[in-house]
């Protein structure tokens, strides 16, 4: 066991502050990493402020962060895929049982014995797991990803959540050249959805409530932008989409988007509104449309996503911040005042 520097929060209403946490010494199948960059996900904010208390209550002190990119500093004796000095990454998961049907299918994110990167029972040290707002982390080799050398590291960090969350459903539902794909919401998730849909060769349409986002959507790779408050613009696309990715976490009219699907079209939610959203069953019945959700992706698919990003030179659009500006970043995140993800330069932690 060793001491690591971190930024933690002591309660739902207290600010982040510098702290010292305990990490386990690397075991035979573990990889230890120096963390170079960590993305700031909106779920970090929900967890830090205990806004998911009914589903996943926060245990304090809490160290969030599950978009981690770093450099390997130690490897266990049984590790074969990594060596000291390699670039590596960790996403939302750090362990699973490895034997259930989900794990055997490469869908570790659906394992009933999954261990999340932070605020989950820590089977090694007791207490809960601590995330990437830290200078180092120790993770089982199976849950460590290779980072292609050509990717900008600050922009690569959010790929470990925002990237795989949008890539996985597109692969599952067969997004490719010749398909018409919609992306609802242009934020941390949505902007990656646009990049992936474009890179996969689909005709990509962004739906936004803000005319100020039109230019940016086109820059990111959209072929068209629809202002969703304009009924005439929406009506022009009725019954024409093969796939729509909905990245909006606020209450909104799902049926307006279900009606845009073609026969056998699918709408997948990756945004997570706190309140239930009504769905008109008739909108699904008459064109055999489907409505589904998706949760990150398995380890093999996450590596596939990183390699796809390498081949297409894709990373998230980020604003790099020192960790000392984390509290300010959370307030800005609430105002959607970032394009499109904060990425913490963890070198700034060394000055604490």
N, C-alpha and C positions, 0 to 999 in steps of 0.2 A: 504494500500500500504506500502511496506517496501523495504529497500535497500538490494541488494545481491551483493556479489563479483562475478566477471566474468573476462574472457579474451575476448577482442573484437578486431576487426580490423576496422580502420577508413577509409580505401580506398582500391582499388584493388591492390595497390602497397606497402602499408604500412605493417609493421610487427604487430603481435599480441602484446597486452600490457594489463596490469591489468586495470580494470575499475570497476565502480559501476553502476548497472542497477536497474530498478524498477521492482518489482514483485507485483502482486495483492495479497491482503489478501484472504485466502481461503473462498469461498462462501459455501452455504449449500451442494452442490454436488461436492466440490473440495477436492483434496488430495494435501497436501504440503509434499515435499520430500527433505531431505538432499541428495545431489548427491554424491555418493561414487566413481563411475567410469563412464567415458564417452569415448566411442570409437571414433576414428577418421576415418571418411568415406571419400572416394575420392570425393564424392559430396560436402562435407564440403569445400574442396579445390576449387572446381569449383565455389561455391557460394561466398566464401571469396574473390576470385580474379575476380569476376564478369564475369566469362567465359560463363555463360548462359544468357548474357544480352539480347539476342533476345527473349528468352522464359520466363525467370524469373530474371529480373534485380535485382541486390543486392541493398538494402537500408542500408546505413551506419549510425551509427556504426552497425556492424554485429557480433552477437554471435552465431556461429554454434553449432552443436552437436545434433544428434538425436539417439544416442545409449546409453541410460541413465539407470543406475542402482543406486538405492539409498535406503534410509530408511525413512519410513513415520514419519513425525514430528507433523503434525496436520491433522485432518479430519473435514469436515463440518458436520453439524447436520443431513443431509440426507444420508450420506455415510454409506453403509452397508457392503461392501466387504473388507474394510481395517481398521486397527486400528494402533495407534501409536506404532512404533517399528517394524512393518512389513517390510520385504524386498519387494521392488516394482521396476517397470521399466516403462520407457516411450520410445516409438519409434518415427517414423517419423510424426505421427499425434497427434494433441491435441484436435481436435473438428471436428464435421461435423453437418449437419442439422438434422440427425436422422430420417427423415421422407421419404426420397426419396427411390425409389426401391433398389438402391445400398445399402443404409444403412440398410434397412429392410432385405436384403439378407445377411447381415454380411460382405459386401464388401465396407466398409467405405472409402477405398483408392480410389474408383472411384466416390465418391460423388462430385458433381459439386460445393458444398459449403464447401469443405474440408478446414480445417486450418492446415497448416504444423507447425512443432515444432519451426522452426525459419524462419525469413525473409518472413513472411506472415502477412497480416493485423491482428492486435490484437484488437478484438472486445471489450475487457475489458478496456485496458489502452490507446488505440490509438497507432499510430506508427506501429511497426512490432513486431512479437513474437521473443523472445530470447531463444536460445537453451541451450544445456547441458554443455557448457564450463563455468559452473557457480557452485556456492556452493549449490543452491537450485532452486526448480521450483514448480509451482502450476499448477495442471492439473485437468480437469474434470474427475471424477471417472471412467467413462466408458472407458477412454483412458489410464488407468493405468493398468499394468499387474502384476500378482503375480510372484515372482521369487522363484523357488524351492530352499530350503535351502541347498541342496547338491551341487549346482553349484558354481564353482569358480567365484566370482563376477567380477573380471577383465576380465575373458574370456567370461562371460555371456553378458557383455555390447554389443559387436558387434552382438549378436544374434538378437538384436532389429532392425537391418537393414540387414546386410549380411546374418544372419540366416534366417529370414522370406523371404527375397528376393529369396533365393534358395530353401527353403522348399516348399513354396506355389506352384510353377509350378510343382514340382515333385508330390505333392499330387493331383493337378488338372489333370495331365496327367496319373495318375495311376501307378507311379513307385512302384514296389513291387518285391518280390522274383520271380525269373524266367524271369525278364525283363533284357534287355541289355541297359545300360545307358552310354552315353558319357558326359564328362565335358570338355569344351573347355576353357583353361586358368586356371592357378593355382595361383590365387592371393587372395585378401581378400574375394571375392565372391566365386571363384572357389574352394578354399580349404574347404569351408563349403559345397558346392555341393558334393564334394567327400565324406565327412563324412556322409551326409544325405543319399546319394545313397547307400553307403555301409551298413548303419544301417537299411535301408529299405529292404535290402536283394538282391538288384540288382547286376548283374555282371557289375562292374564299370570300365570304361576305361577313362583315362585322355589323352587329347590331349595337347601337349605343343610344343613350338618351341625350347625349351632349354633342352639339354641333362642333364644339371646340376640339373634339377628338377625331374628326374626320381626316384631317391631314396626317395625323400620327398613324391612324389605322392603315392608310394607304402606304405610308413609309414602311410599316412593319410587314407588308406583303398582301394586304387585302386587295381584292379586285374591285369590290364594291363596298360602300358603307350605307347602311340604312338607319335613319333616325326612327327609332322604334315608337316614338310618340306620334309619328305621322301615319295615319291610317292608310292613306293612299300609297305611300312607299311600301308599307307592309303588304297591302293587298296585291301589289305587283308580283310578289314572290310566293303567293299561295300555292301550296301543293307541289313545290319544286325542289325541296332539299332532301338529299340522301341522309345527311347527318347534321345535327346541331349540337354544339357543345355549349352548355349553359354554365357560366362561371360567376353568376350573380348570387351573392349571399343575402341580399335584402329581399323583402316581399315584392313579388312582381307577378304578372299574368302569364302563367305557363301556357295556357290554352292558345294565346296569341301566337306562340311559337310552334306548338303542336300542329296547328292548322297550316303551318308553312311546310310541313313534311310531305314528301311524295309517298306513294304506296311503298310499304315496308321501310319507310324512313324511321330513324331513331333520334330521340332527343336524350342526351345524357347529362345529368346534373353532376357538376364537380363543385359548384358553390353549395354552401350549407346554410340556408335560411333557418333561423331559430324557430319560426312558427310553421306549421303545416301549410302547404299550398294546395288549393283546390284544383282538381284535374277533371275535365269533362270526358267521361268514358266514351261517349259517342265520337269524340274527336279521334280516339284510338281505333274504334271498331271499324269504321267505314273504309279506312285505307290500310288496315292491318299495321298501323303505326305502333311503335313501342316507346316506352318511357323508362329510363333506367338511371342508375347511379354508378359511380366508379370511385375507387379508393386507391390512390397512388398506383403502385405496380410492384410486381415481384422483383427479386434481385437480378435475375437474368434479364428481364425486360428493362430494368433500370440501366444495366450495362449496355444493352442494345441502344437505348435512348442516348446515352453519352457518346457512343460510337457514331450514331446517326448525326448528333450535333457536331462531332469532329469532322465528319465527311461533308457536312453542309455549312460548317463554320457558324454554328448557332450558339448563342449564349443569351442569357436574360439581359435586358436593359437595366442597369443598376446605378444607384447613387452610392458611392463608397463613403462610409462614415467611420470615424474613430468610435470606440466603444463608449467613450465619455459622452457622446451625443445620443445614447440609446434612449433615454427618457424623452428627449425632444423628438426622436424618430417615431416613438410610439404615438405621441400626440399628433404628429403629422400623418401617420398611418390612418388614424381615425378620420382625418379630413381628406383622405385619398390624395394627399399632397406628396406623391412620389411617382416617378416614372422610371421603372415600374416596380422595383424592388430595392430595399436597402440591403447592402452587403457590408458587413462589419470587417474592417481591416484589423485582425486580431493582434497585429504587432503593437497596436496602441495599448493593449492590455499590459505590456511590459513596463509602461511608465507609472503604473499604479503602485 
